[in-house]
Amino acid sequence: MTHTTHTPHQTEQLGAQLARQLAPGAVVALFGDLGAGKTAFVRGLTQGLGMTDDDITSPTYALVHEHDRLVHFDMYRVTSADDLESTGWYDYLSGDKVLAIEWSENIVDELPHNAIRVHIEAINNNERRITIAHPGD
């Protein structure tokens, strides 16, 4: 399903709508260029999960931020299996928290088959084209 958002707030709202449909342990793989709106979408996920989004920032330097109901990954600098292993990725896959992965392009071969794939494309400074593909779509 493809959506167009016109503000970061609308991008967050779309993330919140998706989050309300997620089961514990769901994996949301985000794809998109730098500045596309991946972190805004993750802030929406947290809102939809009933969490505050105060601490949701791009985890680029930490790679992983663990929250109450969500684990937020940034795979931008992951370039090898060793890098991926160091994030705790494989352990988190068997947990009950929602996993939100920015820069999923870098680990596409390691994504579980049931991952929800969210492709975000910047149309201009404010508008985003967001395609959400559920497993089996």
Buried (B, 14 or more C-beta within 10 A) or exposed (E): EEBEBEEBEBBBBBBBBBBEEBEEBBBBBBBBEEEBBBBBBBBBBBBBBEBEBEEBBBBEEEBBBBBEBBBBBBBBEBEEEEBBEEBBBEEBBEEEBBBBBBBBBBBEEBBEEEBBBBBBBBEEEEBBBBBBBEEEE
